[in-house]
Amino acid sequence: MPRKKLDRQKDYIQFVIDTEDKKAFDTWCLANGTTMSDVIRKEIAPYIAKGKKLLKEGE
């Protein structure tokens, strides 16, 4: 039985990173049991919250 497709709206953020920097970051992530996506989500979460607040105030 096919899985029901969830109605999710997502945008993707892409950025350029030096090959050696990515290798170093991937090594750090592996050593700490995390992923680049997890780190980025955690780091930008406060700015997303502030932006949502600004959007709500502008309504």
C-alpha distance (Angstrom), angle and dihedral (degrees) to the residues before:
residue distance angle dihedral
M1 . . .
P2 3.82 . .
R3 3.76 118.3 .
K4 3.79 118.4 -108.9
K5 3.79 110.4 -107.8
L6 3.78 111.2 -121.7
D7 3.77 117.7 -132.0
R8 3.80 98.9 -121.6
Q9 3.74 126.2 156.0
K10 3.78 113.3 -155.1
D11 3.76 135.5 164.6
Y12 3.76 122.8 -158.7
I13 3.78 125.3 -133.0
Q14 3.77 117.1 -149.6
F15 3.78 128.4 -174.6
V16 3.76 138.3 171.8
I17 3.79 119.2 -108.7
D18 3.79 130.0 177.6
T19 3.82 112.3 -102.8
E20 3.81 93.4 -122.5
D21 3.81 91.7 47.0
K22 3.81 90.7 51.8
K23 3.79 91.0 49.2
A24 3.81 90.2 51.2
F25 3.81 92.4 46.4
D26 3.81 92.6 47.5
T27 3.81 88.9 51.6
W28 3.81 90.4 51.4
C29 3.81 91.4 47.7
L30 3.80 91.5 50.6
A31 3.81 91.4 49.3
N32 3.82 90.5 49.6
G33 3.80 98.5 41.1
T34 3.78 95.5 -118.8
T35 3.80 139.6 107.8
M36 3.78 134.7 -126.2
S37 3.81 89.0 -112.9
D38 3.81 91.7 54.6
V39 3.81 91.9 49.9
I40 3.81 93.1 47.6
R41 3.83 93.0 46.9
K42 3.81 90.6 50.7
E43 3.80 93.0 47.2
I44 3.81 96.5 48.7
A45 3.82 96.8 39.3
P46 3.85 94.6 94.0
Y47 3.81 91.1 51.9
I48 3.79 91.6 48.9
A49 3.81 90.0 51.6
K50 3.81 91.2 49.8
G51 3.79 90.8 47.6
K52 3.81 91.8 50.7
K53 3.79 88.8 50.9
L54 3.81 90.8 51.8
L55 3.81 90.8 48.4
K56 3.79 91.0 50.2
E57 3.82 91.9 49.3
G58 3.80 90.0 50.5
E59 3.81 93.7 57.3
